[in-house]
Amino acid sequence: MGFDPTKDKAIEEQLVKDLQAGKVSSFEQLANLYQKNIYTLSFNLTRNATDSQDVTQEVLLTLFKKGHTFQGKSAFSSWVYRITLNASYMKLRTRKKEPNLSIEDLLPSLNGAGFQQEKLQDWSENTEAAFFDKETRRVIQKAVDLLPDKEKVVFLLRDVEGLSTEKVSEVLEITIPAIKSRLHRARLFLRKKLASYFEDYKTRKERK
């Protein structure tokens, strides 16, 4: 698990101040703290290790070149992971994996909130227990990939990355009711898509 800004706020604040002052050593420490989180979020979006590595390098390079320009209007982690989201969607569009994706629709501006990697939330009472099974994980990922773009990004941020509803609202710059509505639609969509699979899964487990 990577850096948790909520637990290491004092450390982050001092490193950011040093970065703003032009101290290269602070960048190296921040890079070490955040690179795993950046990679994880990017991979959840791109589903591609090479793309995620590229995005991680791009984000770290941006931090190195522009870290001193951070003004502190939001949490530093907010800035880092907002850049990660935009870089990930740019990668998807460049590779034409999701040609109809509109970055503007999902992320209206480069100003958002931080992320931390946590275990999958209990969006379905069946899912968490089965998530460690390789076949089940593949089936779930396939279903998630079928979500409409706006619902998918909310689901990933809220239920996979573990952000609070308020945090997701800040990231995407849309209202909390809108976040709740999209998340509800995403969960319903996934439950419908996965219902028959989990019925079969439960039957198979009972027979063992």
C-alpha positions as CSV (number, residue, x, y, z in Angstrom):
1,M,0.0,0.0,0.0
2,G,1.3,3.5,-0.9
3,F,1.4,6.8,0.9
4,D,-1.7,7.7,2.9
5,P,-1.9,11.5,3.0
6,T,-4.6,11.4,5.7
7,K,-2.1,9.8,8.1
8,D,1.1,11.5,7.0
9,K,-0.2,15.1,6.6
10,A,2.5,16.8,8.6
11,I,5.2,15.0,6.6
12,E,3.6,15.9,3.3
13,E,3.2,19.5,4.3
14,Q,6.9,19.9,5.2
15,L,8.0,18.2,2.0
16,V,5.7,20.4,-0.1
17,K,7.1,23.5,1.5
18,D,10.6,22.3,0.7
19,L,9.5,21.5,-2.9
20,Q,8.1,25.0,-3.3
21,A,11.4,26.3,-2.0
22,G,13.2,24.4,-4.8
23,K,14.8,21.6,-2.7
24,V,15.3,18.7,-5.0
25,S,15.6,16.2,-2.2
26,S,12.0,16.9,-1.2
27,F,10.8,15.9,-4.7
28,E,12.6,12.6,-4.5
29,Q,10.9,11.9,-1.2
30,L,7.5,12.9,-2.5
31,A,8.0,10.8,-5.6
32,N,8.8,7.8,-3.4
33,L,5.7,8.4,-1.3
34,Y,3.3,8.9,-4.2
35,Q,4.5,6.7,-7.1
36,K,2.7,3.6,-6.0
37,N,-0.6,5.4,-5.5
38,I,-0.2,7.1,-8.9
39,Y,0.5,3.8,-10.6
40,T,-2.4,2.0,-8.9
41,L,-5.0,4.6,-9.9
42,S,-3.7,4.8,-13.4
43,F,-3.8,1.0,-13.8
44,N,-7.4,0.9,-12.5
45,L,-8.3,3.3,-15.3
46,T,-6.1,2.0,-18.2
47,R,-6.0,-1.7,-17.3
48,N,-2.5,-1.7,-18.9
49,A,0.8,-2.0,-17.1
50,T,2.8,-0.3,-19.7
51,D,0.4,2.6,-20.0
52,S,0.4,2.9,-16.2
53,Q,4.1,3.0,-16.0
54,D,4.1,5.8,-18.7
55,V,1.5,7.8,-16.8
56,T,3.5,7.4,-13.6
57,Q,6.6,8.8,-15.2
58,E,4.7,11.6,-16.8
59,V,3.1,12.6,-13.5
60,L,6.4,12.5,-11.7
61,L,8.1,14.6,-14.4
62,T,5.3,17.2,-14.1
63,L,5.8,17.3,-10.3
64,F,9.6,17.8,-10.9
65,K,9.1,20.6,-13.4
66,K,6.1,22.3,-11.9
67,G,6.1,21.4,-8.2
68,H,7.4,24.8,-7.2
69,T,4.3,26.4,-8.8
70,F,1.9,24.6,-6.4
71,Q,0.0,27.3,-4.6
72,G,-1.6,25.3,-1.8
73,K,-5.2,26.2,-2.7
74,S,-6.1,22.5,-2.2
75,A,-4.2,19.5,-0.7
76,F,-1.0,18.6,-2.6
77,S,-2.4,15.1,-2.9
78,S,-5.4,16.6,-4.7
79,W,-3.1,18.2,-7.2
80,V,-1.0,15.0,-7.7
81,Y,-3.9,12.7,-8.4
82,R,-5.9,15.1,-10.4
83,I,-2.9,15.2,-12.8
84,T,-2.9,11.4,-12.7
85,L,-6.5,11.2,-13.7
86,N,-6.0,13.6,-16.7
87,A,-2.8,11.8,-17.7
88,S,-4.5,8.5,-17.6
89,Y,-7.4,9.6,-19.7
90,M,-5.1,11.3,-22.2
91,K,-3.3,7.9,-22.5
92,L,-6.6,6.1,-23.1
93,R,-7.6,8.6,-25.8
94,T,-4.1,8.5,-27.4
95,R,-4.1,4.7,-27.6
96,K,-7.7,4.8,-28.9
97,K,-8.8,2.3,-26.3
98,E,-11.8,4.4,-25.5
99,P,-12.2,6.7,-28.6
100,N,-15.5,8.1,-27.4
101,L,-14.2,9.2,-24.1
102,S,-14.5,12.9,-23.4
103,I,-12.1,14.1,-20.8
104,E,-14.0,17.4,-20.5
105,D,-17.1,15.6,-19.5
106,L,-15.4,13.6,-16.8
107,L,-12.9,16.1,-15.5
108,P,-13.9,19.7,-16.2
109,S,-10.7,21.3,-15.0
110,L,-7.3,20.5,-13.6
111,N,-8.2,21.0,-9.9
112,G,-9.3,18.2,-7.7
113,A,-8.8,15.9,-4.8
114,G,-6.3,13.2,-3.5
115,F,-6.5,9.5,-3.6
116,Q,-5.5,6.6,-1.5
117,Q,-5.5,3.0,-2.3
118,E,-7.8,0.9,-0.1
119,K,-9.5,-2.4,-0.4
120,L,-12.6,-2.8,-2.5
121,Q,-15.6,-1.4,-0.7
122,D,-18.6,-3.6,-0.1
123,W,-20.6,-2.4,-3.1
124,S,-22.1,-5.9,-3.4
125,E,-22.5,-8.2,-0.4
126,N,-21.2,-11.0,-2.6
127,T,-18.2,-9.3,-4.2
128,E,-15.6,-8.7,-1.5
129,A,-15.4,-12.3,-0.4
130,A,-15.0,-13.5,-3.9
131,F,-12.7,-10.8,-5.2
132,F,-9.5,-12.7,-4.4
133,D,-10.5,-15.4,-6.9
134,K,-8.7,-14.8,-10.2
135,E,-11.6,-15.8,-12.4
136,T,-14.0,-13.7,-10.3
137,R,-11.7,-10.7,-10.5
138,R,-11.6,-11.0,-14.3
139,V,-15.4,-11.2,-14.5
140,I,-15.8,-8.1,-12.3
141,Q,-13.3,-6.1,-14.3
142,K,-15.0,-7.0,-17.5
143,A,-18.3,-5.8,-16.0
144,V,-16.7,-2.6,-14.8
145,D,-15.3,-1.9,-18.2
146,L,-18.9,-2.0,-19.6
147,L,-20.0,0.8,-17.4
148,P,-20.8,4.1,-19.1
149,D,-17.8,6.5,-18.7
150,K,-19.3,8.9,-16.1
151,E,-20.6,6.0,-13.9
152,K,-17.3,4.1,-14.2
153,V,-15.1,6.9,-13.0
154,V,-17.3,7.5,-10.0
155,F,-17.4,3.8,-9.2
156,L,-13.6,3.5,-9.5
157,L,-12.9,6.5,-7.3
158,R,-15.6,5.7,-4.7
159,D,-15.6,1.9,-4.4
160,V,-12.2,0.9,-5.7
161,E,-9.9,3.7,-4.7
162,G,-11.9,4.2,-1.5
163,L,-12.6,7.9,-1.6
164,S,-15.4,9.4,0.4
165,T,-18.4,10.7,-1.5
166,E,-17.4,14.3,-0.6
167,K,-13.9,13.7,-2.0
168,V,-15.2,12.3,-5.3
169,S,-17.4,15.3,-5.6
170,E,-14.4,17.6,-5.1
171,V,-12.4,15.6,-7.7
172,L,-15.0,15.7,-10.4
173,E,-16.4,19.1,-9.5
174,I,-20.0,17.9,-9.5
175,T,-22.5,17.8,-6.7
176,I,-22.7,15.2,-4.0
177,P,-26.3,14.2,-5.1
178,A,-24.9,13.7,-8.7
179,I,-22.1,11.5,-7.3
180,K,-24.6,9.4,-5.3
181,S,-26.9,9.1,-8.3
182,R,-24.1,7.9,-10.6
183,L,-22.7,5.5,-8.0
184,H,-26.2,4.1,-7.5
185,R,-26.6,3.5,-11.2
186,A,-23.2,1.9,-11.4
187,R,-23.8,-0.5,-8.6
188,L,-27.2,-1.5,-10.0
189,F,-25.6,-2.0,-13.4
190,L,-22.9,-4.2,-12.0
191,R,-25.3,-6.2,-9.8
192,K,-27.5,-7.0,-12.8
193,K,-24.4,-7.9,-14.9
194,L,-23.0,-10.1,-12.2
195,A,-26.1,-11.6,-10.5
196,S,-26.1,-14.8,-12.5
197,Y,-22.4,-15.3,-12.1
198,F,-22.5,-15.0,-8.3
199,E,-25.4,-17.4,-8.1
200,D,-23.3,-19.9,-10.0
201,Y,-20.3,-19.0,-7.9
202,K,-22.2,-19.6,-4.6
203,T,-23.5,-22.9,-5.9
204,R,-20.0,-24.1,-6.8
205,K,-18.7,-23.1,-3.4
206,E,-21.5,-25.0,-1.6
207,R,-20.7,-28.1,-3.6
208,K,-17.0,-28.1,-2.6
